[in-house]
Every structure is written in structure tokens, then in C-alpha cells.
């Protein structure tokens, strides 16, 4: 899959495609359905499929403090899009210039001059351009003028409920990992690189991998039974805490810490994927490290049972 970063990197050989535009956070079943339809149109017109997305997402630019938690950071999003078979992704930096661009200029520079779009699929509530002045009707009218067809995305439902990134965030926040997986079409995972921590877990018998999530907030909070991919040739079972470090003195950093069962290898710098299997409990503070140790032991025993992992004799 080809990745093009920015309007300025569009070349003549990118001209001529079928396209869709959106955040595509989570790359859920609804997004996957749009991509499949786009690829069908691309095959019919003998044109490549192009997904246009933004980094940061527009709400993160305009409302950084109150933007919703991301389901996927850009690396995870691109990997999930690639798995659908899409041929090209254009990543637009959402900055002051893009936010101030008139809607008609956005269509001309990106869809007409940059991509030579022949077919475009967007949601009927899609808004774009300065002050969100552009809408579906403007796209359709400019499409008639410049020779591209505009189609509105069909709503995708699971059990009569509309699949959306917002719904998946709500399910994850409630601890409904099965419901989220049904909407995503896969278990929910977070990816990141193993970083050095303060190594206090070792002092209480539970060494942890500290995983850099590259995000300020996540829809998940609490303690989970997990499986970790990326170390060796099989998934490794463990227990994870995601949120603020539950230590006596308090630590406001947002972290993902994973304790792998019966594992003592040095994996600093490794890039891993953490699959969340079942929520065990919410976060809590402890009066002492001994109380914390006792709770982690109980969490580990529960996670072993869920993951069918025997205790190491």
C-alpha cells in the first residue's frame, strides 16, 4: 500500500482514482464495507482506490482538551487499512492552513487537480472546508462540474445498531470487549514499543513491560486479561493495567503496563501488539505496595483462569 503524506507530495501518477475521505478511526466494519465497495468501483473503472485521512484528526486540532479518545493511532490505522486491500492512503496534516481552506478550494486542489477523482464515497453528514462550509450537496454539485460521481456511504449495522467509532468507544469504556470486537471485526488491540519504566514491579514480584501508546488518552481504563503478539512466534498471556499508575504517591502519566506470565526475557525496544481479552476491574489506589502486590496476584490468578494458563510450578 502506498502512503502519500501531504498535498504537496501528490504526483502526476496519483491522478485518476476512486476515493473516500474520513477519519476512519478504528477501521471498523462500516469502514471496511466502504473500502470493499470502493475497490469494486475501482475494478469497474480500472482505477486505484485511495483513502484520504487526517493527522491529527480535526477535533484534536480544534478541541484538543476534549477530543474523543482514539481507537487507533496512525500506525495502527494504516496497518488496518492495508489489510483491507486499499492501494493508496493520502494523509493530510490537519493544520491552520487546511482548517482555513475554503471548501471549493479543497475540492479543486485535492479531488480534482491532485487526485483526478472519478468516484467519491463520503457520509451524507460529511462537512469540510473553512467553517465546515462544505457538505454533501457541494461535493455533488462540484462533481457534476468536474466529472466525478459522489455517493453517500451506507450505514452499517450489527444487531440493528449502527456501527460507528463513537459506539465502539462507548463499548470499550463499558468494558464490553466482545461488543467492540463485533463492530471492529477483530479483537481490540493497542500497539506500541516496550520502553524502560521505573522497574518497581520487579520489587514486588511482578515485572512489567511499559508500552508507549503514543496517545494522551485511551477508551480503556483498568485491569485486563491480555494476549501479547510480537515476541516470539506465539501470543503470550498476561495481565495489564492501563491508565494512571496506581501507586501510593500518585502518578498522573497515562501508561500501559503488562505483566507476562512465566516470562523473564529482555524485550526493551520491541514493538508489540496487546489484545484485550476481558476486563477484570477498574483502576484503584493502594495504601501500600504490599496491598498492591496482593491485588496484582489476585488479578494474575483471575487472568490465568480466563486465558487457561496453568500456574508455573
C-alpha positions in Angstrom: 0.0 0.0 0.0 1.4 3.4 -1.0 1.3 6.2 1.6 1.3 9.8 0.4 1.9 12.4 3.1 0.5 15.9 2.2 -1.0 17.6 -0.8 2.5 18.7 -1.9 3.6 15.1 -2.4 0.8 14.2 -4.9 2.5 13.4 -8.2 1.1 13.1 -11.8 0.9 9.3 -11.4 -1.5 9.7 -8.5 -4.0 11.3 -10.9 -7.0 9.1 -11.6 -8.7 7.2 -8.8 -11.8 6.3 -6.8 -11.6 7.8 -3.3 -13.2 8.2 0.1 -12.5 10.8 2.8 -12.7 10.5 6.6 -11.0 9.9 10.0 -11.6 6.1 9.8 -10.7 5.8 13.5 -10.7 2.1 14.3 -11.2 1.0 10.7 -14.3 -0.8 11.8 -16.8 -3.0 9.8 -18.5 0.1 8.5 -15.3 1.5 7.1 -14.3 -1.9 5.8 -17.6 -2.1 3.9 -16.9 1.3 2.3 -13.4 0.2 1.3 -14.8 -3.0 -0.3 -17.4 -1.1 -2.3 -14.6 1.4 -3.3 -12.5 -1.4 -4.6 -15.4 -2.8 -6.6 -15.8 0.6 -8.2 -12.1 0.8 -8.8 -12.1 -2.6 -10.6 -15.1 -1.5 -12.7 -13.4 1.8 -13.7 -9.9 0.3 -13.8 -8.7 2.8 -11.2 -6.8 2.5 -7.9 -8.5 3.0 -4.6 -7.5 6.0 -2.5 -8.3 6.7 1.2 -7.9 10.3 2.3 -7.5 10.8 6.1 -6.2 13.4 8.5 -3.5 13.7 11.2 -4.3 15.0 13.7 -8.0 14.3 13.4 -9.9 17.6 13.1 -11.5 17.5 16.5 -8.0 17.0 18.0 -6.9 20.2 16.2 -9.9 22.3 17.2 -10.7 20.8 20.7 -7.5 19.2 21.9 -8.6 19.0 25.5 -12.0 17.5 24.8 -11.4 15.4 21.7 -12.6 11.8 22.0 -10.1 9.0 22.8 -8.6 7.5 19.8 -9.3 3.9 18.9 -6.2 3.7 16.6 -3.2 5.8 16.3 -1.9 6.5 12.8 0.4 3.5 12.6 -2.4 1.1 13.7 -4.9 2.8 11.3 -2.6 2.4 8.3 -1.9 -1.2 9.1 -5.7 -2.0 9.4 -6.4 -0.1 6.1 -3.6 -2.1 4.3 -5.2 -5.3 5.4 -8.4 -4.4 3.6 -6.6 -4.3 0.2 -6.8 -0.5 -0.3 -4.0 0.6 -2.7 -3.2 4.1 -1.5 -3.7 6.4 1.5 -3.2 10.1 1.4 -2.5 11.5 4.9 -3.3 15.3 5.2 -1.8 17.2 8.1 -4.7 19.0 9.7 -3.2 22.4 10.4 -4.1 26.1 10.3 -3.8 26.2 6.5 -6.1 23.2 5.9 -8.6 24.4 8.5 -8.8 27.8 6.8 -9.0 26.4 3.2 -12.4 27.2 1.5 -14.4 24.1 0.7 -14.3 24.7 -3.0 -10.5 25.1 -3.0 -10.3 21.8 -1.0 -12.2 20.0 -3.7 -10.2 21.6 -6.6 -6.7 21.1 -5.0 -7.3 17.6 -3.6 -10.0 15.9 -5.6 -9.7 17.5 -9.0 -6.1 18.7 -9.5 -4.4 16.4 -7.1 -6.2 13.0 -7.4 -8.2 13.3 -10.6 -11.1 11.6 -8.7 -13.7 9.8 -10.8 -15.8 8.4 -8.0 -16.1 9.6 -4.3 -17.8 8.0 -1.4 -18.5 10.0 1.8 -21.0 10.2 4.6 -24.1 12.3 3.9 -23.2 14.3 7.0 -19.6 14.9 5.9 -18.5 18.5 6.4 -15.3 20.1 5.3 -13.5 23.4 4.5 -13.3 26.7 6.3 -16.0 26.9 9.0 -17.3 23.4 7.9 -18.9 25.2 4.9 -18.6 22.3 2.6 -21.2 19.5 2.6 -22.5 16.6 0.5 -24.5 18.8 -1.8 -21.5 21.0 -2.6 -19.5 17.8 -3.4 -22.3 16.5 -5.6 -22.5 19.8 -7.5 -18.8 20.2 -8.0 -18.7 16.5 -9.0 -21.1 17.3 -11.9 -18.9 20.2 -12.9 -15.6 18.4 -12.7 -16.6 14.9 -13.9 -16.7 12.8 -10.7 -19.6 10.9 -9.2 -20.4 11.3 -5.5 -22.1 8.6 -3.5 -23.1 8.6 0.1 -21.9 5.8 2.4 -24.4 3.2 3.5 -25.0 2.8 7.2 -23.5 -0.5 8.5 -25.3 -2.2 11.4 -24.6 -5.0 13.8 -27.6 -6.4 15.7 -29.7 -3.4 14.4 -27.3 -0.9 15.9 -25.3 1.4 13.7 -21.6 0.7 13.8 -19.5 3.9 14.5 -16.3 4.9 16.1 -18.3 6.6 18.9 -20.3 3.4 19.6 -17.1 1.4 19.8 -15.5 3.9 22.3 -18.6 3.6 24.4 -18.5 -0.2 24.4 -14.8 -0.2 25.3 -15.4 2.3 28.1 -18.1 0.0 29.5 -15.7 -3.0 29.3 -17.8 -4.7 26.6 -14.8 -6.1 24.6 -16.9 -8.7 22.8 -19.3 -6.0 21.6 -16.5 -3.8 20.4 -14.9 -6.8 18.6 -18.2 -7.5 16.8 -18.2 -3.9 15.5 -14.5 -3.9 14.6 -14.4 -7.3 13.0 -11.4 -8.2 15.2 -10.4 -8.1 18.9 -9.4 -4.7 20.1 -5.6 -4.2 20.3 -3.2 -1.4 21.2 0.3 -1.4 19.7 3.5 0.2 20.9 7.2 -0.1 21.7 8.4 -1.5 25.0 10.1 1.3 27.0 12.0 1.4 30.2 10.0 2.1 33.4 10.9 2.6 37.0 11.2 -1.2 37.5 9.2 -1.1 40.7 7.1 -4.0 39.6 10.2 -6.2 40.0 10.4 -5.3 43.7 7.0 -6.9 44.3 7.5 -9.9 42.1 5.5 -8.6 39.1 7.9 -7.2 36.5 6.0 -5.3 33.8 6.6 -4.1 30.2 5.9 -0.4 29.9 4.4 0.2 26.4 4.5 3.6 24.8 1.0 4.2 23.4 1.7 7.5 21.6 -1.7 8.9 22.7 -2.9 11.1 25.6 -5.9 9.1 26.4 -7.5 5.7 25.5 -11.1 4.4 25.8 -9.8 1.7 28.0 -9.1 2.1 31.8 -8.5 -0.6 34.3 -7.0 -4.1 34.6 -7.4 -6.7 31.8 -6.5 -10.2 30.8 -4.4 -9.8 27.7 -2.5 -11.6 25.0 0.7 -10.1 23.5 1.9 -10.6 20.0 5.3 -9.6 18.6 7.6 -11.5 21.0 8.4 -14.9 19.6 6.2 -17.0 17.3 3.1 -17.2 19.5 0.8 -14.9 21.6 1.9 -14.6 25.2 -0.7 -14.4 28.0 -0.6 -11.8 30.7 -2.4 -9.2 32.8 -2.3 -5.4 32.0 -3.1 -2.1 33.7 -4.0 0.8 31.5 -4.4 4.3 32.9 -2.6 6.2 35.7 -0.1 4.2 37.7 -1.9 3.0 40.9 0.9 3.8 43.3 0.8 5.3 46.8 2.4 8.7 45.8 0.2 9.1 42.7 1.4 9.3 39.2 -0.6 11.1 36.5 1.1 9.6 33.5 -1.1 7.6 31.2 0.5 4.2 30.8 0.0 0.6 29.6 1.8 -1.8 31.8 1.8 -5.6 31.0 2.9 -8.4 33.2 3.5 -11.6 31.1 3.1 -14.9 32.9 6.3 -17.0 33.4 8.4 -14.7 31.2 11.8 -13.1 32.0 13.3 -12.0 28.7 14.7 -8.6 27.9 12.4 -7.1 25.3 13.1 -3.4 25.6 12.7 -1.7 22.2 10.4 -4.5 20.8 7.2 -3.4 19.0 4.3 -5.4 20.4 0.5 -5.7 20.0 -1.7 -6.1 23.1 -5.0 -7.8 22.6 -7.5 -7.1 25.4 -9.5 -10.3 26.2 -11.5 -9.4 29.3 -11.8 -6.6 31.8 -11.1 -7.7 35.4 -11.7 -4.5 37.3 -11.4 -0.7 37.4 -8.3 1.2 38.5 -7.8 1.8 42.2 -5.3 3.4 44.5 -3.5 1.4 47.2 -2.2 2.4 50.7 0.9 0.3 50.4 2.9 -1.7 47.9 2.0 -4.8 49.8 -1.7 -4.2 49.2 -0.9 -3.5 45.6 1.1 -6.8 45.3 -1.7 -8.8 46.8 -4.2 -7.3 44.4 -2.0 -7.9 41.4 -1.6 -11.5 42.5 -5.4 -11.9 42.5 -5.6 -10.2 39.1 -3.0 -12.5 37.7 -4.8 -15.6 39.1 -8.1 -14.5 37.5 -6.4 -13.7 34.2 -4.7 -17.1 34.2 -8.1 -18.7 34.6 -9.7 -16.7 31.8 -6.8 -17.4 29.5 -6.5 -21.0 30.5 -2.9 -20.7 31.7 -1.6 -23.0 34.3 0.4 -21.7 37.3 4.1 -22.2 36.9 5.2 -24.9 39.4 
